[in-house]
Amino acid sequence: MSDAYIKNVVEAALLAAARPVSVAELLQIFDESSRPQPKEMRAILAALAADYDGRGVTIKETATGFRFQVRSEFAHEVSRLWPDRPRKYSRALLETIALIAYRQPITRAEIENVRGVAVNPEIVKTLMERNWVRVVGHRDVPGHPELLGTTTEFLDYFSLKSIEDLPPLADLKSLTDLNLQLPLPVPADGTAESGDTLVAENLDSGEVAVVPVVDEHSDEPGLEASSDEDGDEDELSAPGNSASGLVAAPPSDES
């Protein structure tokens, strides 16, 4: 079986799956007698990705496998295929998922300590219903509060292979589309420490815009402490470029 044939089969499989497909799954579609080795499969995937350089789509590796994805520079136009208004998330929800992603494992009390307001239970419920957040353990203190962490679905949605692929603070400092502020410690030299960044607006179309953490000494207005009683009703629009683009299939109708 030639490499060209294997590459064509893999290409067809990724298009047909419309979801991330792992190397192990790709290997299983071949007969045992002609099945390539994992190392060979990864080389074929790399060659296939190179074939799509400069094209409208790319092959992206996420936490659970490889998938076709629309390049970010074309996401705005392609999103018009789905005219429904994309879901936007409230400031409170975005700050909560950002803290969980960068400071996990983290308790609700620790989130409240950073944000200065009580965590609306509906926000955590929404994140769990989207399967972006799960309980990963319990803190060994009185009451044994739940420890929250992100899931592989969260990584897939944001086109990340692992949590280490989250952008560092230094990469976000130059972005000023939104003036959100959280009291996360920022070193005096402006360099990033592990966990000191924020992600932000994501849209159901698959676009992701990143919200910078504003230095507490910045002239930009911060986010005033307020309750989360409004839940997701306080919508937030995020201008700027898409960080991950769209998957090559219509977005699922998730609630």
Secondary structure by P-SEA (a helix, b strand, c coil): ccaaaaaaaaaaaaaaacccccaaaaaaaccccccccaaaaaaaaaaaaaaaccccbbbbbcccbbbbbcccccccccccccccccccccaaaaaaaaaaaacccccaaaaaaaacccccaaaaaaaaaacccccccccccccccbbbbccaaaaaaaccccccccccccccccccccccccccccccccccccccccccccccccbbbbbbbccccccccccccccccccccbbbbbbcccccccccccccccc
